[in-house]
Amino acid sequence: MAKQYGYLPDSLTYVSKAGQRTKAVSSSSIKLDVNRFARGVQADLRRLTNQLLHGQLSAQRWYDESARVLKLSYRATADVARGTQDDMTHEERQRWLELALALLLLLNRAAQAINTGAFPLDGSLTAYIGSLGAANNGLYENWRLEEANRLGYREARRVLTPADHCRDSKGRKGCIELAALGWVPIEQAVKIGGATCRDHCRCRMEFRGKTIGLVL
Amino acid sequence: MLKIRIPSSLKMLPRTNVPRLDTIQPMAHDELERFLLDYSLEEQRQVRELWQTHAARKSLIDFELSDG
């Protein structure tokens, strides 16, 4: 299968290399694919959890398999955000660990709650674990946010994708209100997962204002 | 409308369709870190396969199916 898409890390963009011509692939197009991937992983995890709830899978096996699927999916998403499957640099490994570990610890929290009987063994467990699959959307965007910050982009904005979006609620900002802010200093950008919708967020981020020749 | 009085003793019965689960041994924090940082060639292949299963743009990032 030939390589069709190249990635330009300096501008966080993808280009199509079909034939002789090179053309940009829109970030919204890439995001749609990440969304589709996240929905697929979400469905896989829901299926696993339903097997647990129907007594077709032991709880330990459910945990081990969910952890495996989550790790693979998060790695796939990070590689799309990086634009390569090459070995990670030390800095990338630390960034990967921080992002993926936070999500795997949520799986641990669910496992501990199941052990104590605190987590109801019904559709709410299915929905919770499914949301960890949906978190691939956030991991992709948050990776790119950190990369943009590292590269010297000065501003970021949240863009609503074709989906239902949340509003301010219970002390958390909604995606609709955050998108309405427009361009904000990049250090003030709210990470995906930080809004009312939490890990279900399907927003994407855009960046601008890169200082040419910036020495970090 | 027919009204049925349910004895209070019946209301206390547990649900019968809840599975009895074994105890999960979740990975400890440092074990989780190792689990995430370890990345074999086989896992790299599985990552490609998972992406190609669910995403539309199959060859986005040099994802090539190979035996190695």
Interface residues (C-beta under 8 A of the other chain):
Chain A: M1 A2 K3 Q4 Y5 Y7 Y14 I30 L32 D33 V34 R36 F37 R39 G40 V41 L52 L53 H54 G55 S58 A59 Q60 W62 Y63 A67 V69 K71 L72 S73 R75 A76 D79 V80 G83 T84 Q85 R93 W96 L97 A100 L101 L104 L105 L107 N108 A111 Q112 I114 N115 L121
Chain B: V18 P19 L21 D22 T23 I24 Q25 P26 M27 H29 L32 E33 F35 L36 L37 Y39 E43 Q44 Q46 V47 R48 L50 W51 T53 H54 A55 A56 R57 K58 S59 L60 I61 D62 F63 E64 L65
